[in-house]
Amino acid sequence: MMRRVYLDHSATTPLDPEVLEAMLPWLREHFGNASSLHAWGRRARVAVEEAREEFAALIGAHPSEIVFTSGGTEANNAILKSCCQESGLTDTVVYSAVEHHAVIHPAEALARHGIRTAVLPVDSWGRVEPESVRPWNRPRTLISVMHANNETGVIEPIRAIRDAAPDALLHTDAVQSFGKIPFHVGQLGVDFATFSAHKIHGPKGIGAMYIRRGIDFKAHQHGGAQERNRRAGTEPVALIVGFQVAARRAVEQLEQRARHMERLTRLLRQLLRERIPGVLFNTPEEGALPNILNITFADAHKLDGDALILGMDLYGVGVSNGSACSAGTMQPSHVLLALGRTPAQARAAIRFSLSKDTTEDDIRYAVEALERVLAPMRD
Ligand SMILES: Cc1ncc(COP(=O)(O)O)c(C=O)c1O
């Protein structure tokens, strides 16, 4: 059988068996609705509230500051739209040029409804210059800058951004960073944050938003009174428990996982440098997540990005050419363009994203596959 090497963990991760085990009782016998008053409902309610308490503690928050959502996309939408619309807290949204589309597109939608928006420029590694937010230091502005980038892994200076704009509301999308680098709401000084379970070996369709206490946050999704009126909809208890266990394990094992992934990412960089002529790195050696390495090629104009990904797939290697959410479209990655790459270089980029389960053999095999895929294309 062909060897299979999955190196697309920033798109999604496999569910950990321990997470699945923890979820199963909540799909089988404990099926109650957490809003029901009877024993079935009370049991579900306890599970949801215990998950909320534990997740809150993992990020240095209070349980009342956590709202479960269907994932990162919903959390980003709810935060941006509620701040500007339902909650009436802000009239301006400022976001970085390298945000995920789950921030950029809601911001653009708000702009169509008359909200003022502005895009923060980034340097050649995709980092926001903290001083550039100073003009936006006003209470009715929401600044949204991701904690770490999903395409390049670069870590944004969230604390410095907070210090440069102490009066603005600050949101960070921590979907990629949570579980990879330490995350603490107090240390970062954020008012809002976004999380997703399926990037940390949890189930798809569940995530959370952190909303700092004292902020009068009104639901963006209306219906029942769940989540203290901040997000309507029957709580998916099994998914919430899965998120809880995945988050617990990610934080408990953070250092050991990070050390492992960092060592392999370094090996990958070294092998690519030795074996792939003309390789260019879109991920800095310092100040990036331990598990992402994004590359492109000096002769990118001669290469076809989709053919690279499909060529790797023929060798059983799963990698991606940018944001998974825009895969399938031929738009060059807005993140790589913001770094100053040419459209051809952005299109030919490859993102390797590792996990705690990636091995040295996986890395060596992936580099060998890339050599073989590139050779005929360059002839
Ligand atoms: C940085 C970032 N934000 C948001 C999302 C969307 O999260 P979800 O898939 O949970 O909706 C992703 C997923 O690719 C992401 O990488």
Ligand as a Chemical Component Dictionary entry (heavy atoms), coordinates in Angstrom:
data_LIG
# 
_chem_comp.id                   LIG 
_chem_comp.type                 NON-POLYMER 
_chem_comp.pdbx_formal_charge   0 
_chem_comp.three_letter_code    LIG 
# 
loop_
_chem_comp_atom.comp_id 
_chem_comp_atom.atom_id 
_chem_comp_atom.alt_atom_id 
_chem_comp_atom.type_symbol 
_chem_comp_atom.charge 
_chem_comp_atom.model_Cartn_x 
_chem_comp_atom.model_Cartn_y 
_chem_comp_atom.model_Cartn_z 
_chem_comp_atom.pdbx_ordinal 
LIG C1 C1 C 0 -7.104  31.485 11.659 1  
LIG C2 C2 C 0 -8.411  30.790 11.437 2  
LIG N1 N1 N 0 -9.558  31.380 11.804 3  
LIG C3 C3 C 0 -10.751 30.795 11.630 4  
LIG C4 C4 C 0 -10.856 29.563 11.044 5  
LIG C5 C5 C 0 -12.216 28.949 10.873 6  
LIG O1 O1 O 0 -12.471 28.049 11.920 7  
LIG P1 P1 P 0 -13.642 26.959 11.769 8  
LIG O2 O2 O 0 -13.149 25.963 10.756 9  
LIG O3 O3 O 0 -13.768 26.370 13.148 10 
LIG O4 O4 O 0 -14.863 27.665 11.360 11 
LIG C6 C6 C 0 -9.702  28.904 10.615 12 
LIG C7 C7 C 0 -9.797  27.591 9.941  13 
LIG O5 O5 O 0 -9.181  27.353 8.907  14 
LIG C8 C8 C 0 -8.447  29.531 10.829 15 
LIG O6 O6 O 0 -7.304  28.941 10.448 16 
# 
loop_
_chem_comp_bond.comp_id 
_chem_comp_bond.atom_id_1 
_chem_comp_bond.atom_id_2 
_chem_comp_bond.value_order 
_chem_comp_bond.pdbx_ordinal 
LIG C1 C2 SING 1  
LIG C2 N1 SING 2  
LIG C2 C8 DOUB 3  
LIG N1 C3 DOUB 4  
LIG C3 C4 SING 5  
LIG C4 C5 SING 6  
LIG C4 C6 DOUB 7  
LIG C5 O1 SING 8  
LIG O1 P1 SING 9  
LIG P1 O2 DOUB 10 
LIG P1 O3 SING 11 
LIG P1 O4 SING 12 
LIG C6 C7 SING 13 
LIG C6 C8 SING 14 
LIG C7 O5 DOUB 15 
LIG C8 O6 SING 16 
# 
